[in-house]
């Protein structure tokens, strides 16, 4: 038996197995499938929408090994007391895919395309699945991964705030080399004193009014003075440039959803609700398996940070509704500098080339 059809995905899942069974408590977990009592649930890349599925029932173990044609392949066994069907998680059956009779089966699941539109709601299929079954006398527990080259649903090895150390801060020695020293060391204290000099002269009243000016004036006072002196259009251009550079540095600028936010920003639409007074963007970042969170060194005399979280703040603190152009530019630069860490000199050098040296 061979048949195929399209199943609607809901919350990253669809089901193959007996109807009307509880699919909320699987017994074995993989990165493509979970196996439970008389069902197998599939993890998709898309969050909602259609995917293509082909089901093949063989009399014996297939002779052809198609593993290399797929991005992820996993295997388990399934025992059914009634017929098995392909269905959405709400129980809606895919009528074009035939039923599989009760019995004990080896089930080999294949998928490709799960990284194409991860987390998105799609209207056209962009992922393919193959379910191959054959009778077996052995009901081995667990899910076995035969191949995995995609990123979707990979085991998490991510860093977060709990991974950060507060036992040291970052400074540069006389040669320019980056060092770590205890936060209360004389060396760290000397750097903090230098930063409080704001590049050699007091902040102007306009800069004083933007609190983060205190954090960035000591990094490049010439650049901050230019931000204050230039016109509103240039300030906004600089703020947008800083957000984009931060997101590029953090490795999120080219992903579909994040790219759409940048395009809206460039078109003049700011204040995306998932970033402003909301944890939605942070949650989306944490859930996306394509995004690898990394630790970046702190700015001078500061602790290390999670780079991708700093990149998010670059937008959040500079692109909220009603923000003025000076605050937007200062906050965007502050966030971008933290995204770069002790490599912030690369950011300032690029900013001089892009804006001051023209």
N, C-alpha and C positions, 0 to 999 in steps of 0.2 A: 504494500500500500504506500502510495506517495501522493501527497496533496499539499496545497499551500494556500495561504490567505493572509489577510491583514488583521492584526489585533490592535485594539486601542490600549495604549499604555496609560496608567494612572499612578502617580507618585513613583515613577521609575520602575514599575513592575507589571508583569502579566503572569498567568498561571497555566501550567499543564498538569492535568491529573483528574481525579474524581471530582465531580461537582458536589457542592454543598458540604465540603469538609472545611475545618478550621485551618486556614493557611497562615495564621498569625504567630504560630509557635513552631518554626522549623527545628529539626533536630541536628542538622549539619549545615555548615556554611561554607560557601566558596566566594569567588569574586564575580562569577557569572550566575550561579544558581545557589539556592538554598533548598535542601531536601527535608521533607517532613512525612508524616503519616499519609501516604497515598496521594502526594502531590509534590511538584517541584515548582518553585517560583523563580522567575528570571529577573535579574537586575539589568535595566536598560540605561543607556546614556541619557536619552531625552527624559524629561520629567512627565510630559503629556504629549499624546499624539499617536499616530499609527506607525507600526513597524511591520516588516515583511517576515513571515515565518513559514518554513517548510517542514513538514513532518514525514519521516520515512520509517516504515515498519519492515524489518527484515526477518527472515526465518532463522538466520544464524548470524554470528559475528561478521560484519561486512569485511570483504576482502580488500577493498580500496581504503587507503588511509588518506583522508582529506584534511588532516590536521593543519598542514602548512598553508592551506588556502584560507585559514581563518585567523583572526587576531587573538581569540581566546577560546579554549576548548576545555570543558570539564565533564566529568563522568560520575554517575552515581547509580544506584539501583532503586527501583520503585516497585512496590507491591500494591496491586489494585484489586478490589473486590467487586467493583462495578466498572462500567466503561469509563475511559479517560478521554477528556476533551481539551482542546486549546480554548482558553477563555480569558477575558479581562478580569481584573480582581473583583469586580462587582458581580461576576458570574455570567456575564454576557458571552455566549458561545460564538465561536467563529464557525459559521455554518459550512464554509467551503473546505474546511479541514475535517477529514473523516475521523470517526471515533476509533479508539484502540480498545480491544477486548480486555476483560479482566485477566490478570495473570501477574507473573513475576518477570520484570524486564531490566535489562541494562539500558540506561539512558545516557547518551552522549550528546551534550549540548555544545553548539558552536555559535559564535557571534562575531560580527565585524561592523565597524562604523560607530561604535559607542562613544568615541571621542569627537565625532563630527559636530555635534550640537549639544554637548553635555549640559543638562539642567534646563534646557529650553522647552517651550511649548511649540510643537511643529504641526503643520497641516499636511505635509507630504512625507512619506517614509524616507528615512536616510540611514536606517540600520537594518541589517539582515540577520536572521537567526535560522539555524538548522537543528532539528531534534531528530536524532536517530535512535531507534529502539530495536532490541532483539531479545528473545526469551533467554532467561538464565535460571539456573538452579541455586545460584549463590546470591544471597542478599547481604552484601558487604555494607557495613555502616560507613558513613562519611561521604565527602565530596573530594574527588581527586582532580587536580589541575594538570592537564596534559600539555597545555600551551598557553602562554599569556604574553602578548606584546603590546596590548593597549594599556592606557593609564587608568581608565574608568574603574572605580571600585577597588583600586589597589590598596593593600594594607597600609594603614597610616603609620608613617615614621616622622610625623610633623613636629616642629617646634612650636611652642607658644610662650606665654609670659613666664610659665613655671620653669622654662629652660634657661632663663636669663640669669646672669650672675650679678650680684651687687657688691662683690668683694673687690672689684677694681673699676677704674675709669681709664679713659684713653687720653694720652698726651703725645706730643712730638718732642723728640730731643733736638739738640742743636743741629744735628745733621738732617733733620726732617723725618727720621724714622719714627714709626708709630710704636709707642710703648704702653703697657698697662702698669698702673701704680695704684696703691690703696687710695680710697676716696679722700681720706683725711691726711694724706701725705703732704709734706711741704711742696713737692712738685705739683700736685693737683691744686693746692691752694694758690700757688703762684699763677697757674693758668687761669683760675677763676678771677683772680685780681686783675689780670690783664684783660680778660673779656669784659669786666665791668667798666673798663675805661672807654668802651664803645668805639674803638678805633682811634682814640687820641683826643676826642673832643665830646662835650656833652651832647645829648640828644636834643633836637629842636622840639618845640612844643607839639608840632604835628606828629613827630615820631613818638614822643612821650605818650601821646594819646592812643597809640597802638601798642599794647603791652609786649607783644612778641618782638618789637624792635629791640628790646633789651637783650634778646637771645641771639639776634643775628647781626647787630651792628659791629660787634667785635670780630665777626667772620670776614666781612668785606665792607668796610665803611663806604668806600667809593661807590660800590654798587647800591647800597642803601640810600646814599645821598642822591644818586641818579633816580631811584624809584620815587623819592619825595619830590624831586624837581620836575620830573617829566609830566606829560599830560595824561589824562584819564585813559585814552585809548591805548597808550603805550603801557600803562600800568596793567590794564586788563590783558593785553597781549602777553606781558611778562608773567602774570598770574597763570594764564592758561598754559604757557610754555613750561612753567615749573611743575604744574600738575602732570602734564604729559611726560616730562622727563622723569618724574618720580615713578609714574606707573610703568614706563619703559624699563627703568632700573630695577623695579620689583618684579618684572616679568608678567604683568597683567594687561598691558596696553593692547595686545593683539588678540585677546580673547573676545568672543563675540559680544557678550553683554557689556563688558567694560569698554569695549571699543565704541559701542553705541552711546554710552554716557559721555565719552570724550567728544564724539561728533556733535552731540547736543550742546555741550559746553562751547565748542568752537563756533556753533551757530548762534550762541547768545542765550541758550536755555540752561539756567543753572538751578541749583536747589533740588536735585533729584531726591525724591522722598525716601529712598532706601538708604541715603547717606545722612540726611538731616534729621536729628532727633529720632533716630532709628538704628537698630542693630542689624537690619536686613542685609546691608552690603557686607558687613563683617561676617554674618552667618553664611552668606553665599560664598564668600572667599574661603571660609573654613571648610565648606562642603564640597568645593570643586577639586577633584583629584588631580587636575592638571596643574594646579598652583602649588608650588613647593615653597613653604614658608622658610625663611632663612634669617639667621641672626646677623645683624650689621653692627659694627662698632659704634659706640656713642660719639657724639661731637666732643670737642675738647673739654676734658674734665667731666664728661657725662658717662652714664652707664650704657651698656649695649641695649639694643632694641630689636624687635621683630620687624624686619624691613617692610614686609607687605602691609602691616598695620600702620606704619608710618606713612606709606604711600596713600592709604585710604584717608588718613587725616589731612593730607595735603589738599584734597578736594573738600572734605567736610568742613574745615575751618576757613576756607577761602571762598567757597561758592554757595554760601547760604543766602536765602532771599534777603535783600535789603543791605547787604554788605557794601561798604564803600570801596572805591578802587584802591586807595592806599592800603587799607587793611587787607584786602584780597591779595595784593601783591606781596605784602610782608608775610602774611600767614602762609601763602603758597610757597614762598622761598624757605620759610622756617621748616615746613613739612618736607619739602624736597631735600633740604640739607640733611635732615635727620634720616631720610631714606638712603642717602649716600654715605652717612657716617663720616669717618675720617677721610674718606675720598671726596669730601665736599669741595675740595679745591678743583676737581674736575668740573663740577657744576658751576662754580663761580667763573672759571676760565671760559666755559662755553657761554655763559650769560654775557660776559664782556664781549665776546666775539659776535654774539647775536644782536646785542642791543647797544652797547656803549661804543664799540669800535667802528660803527658804521659811518 
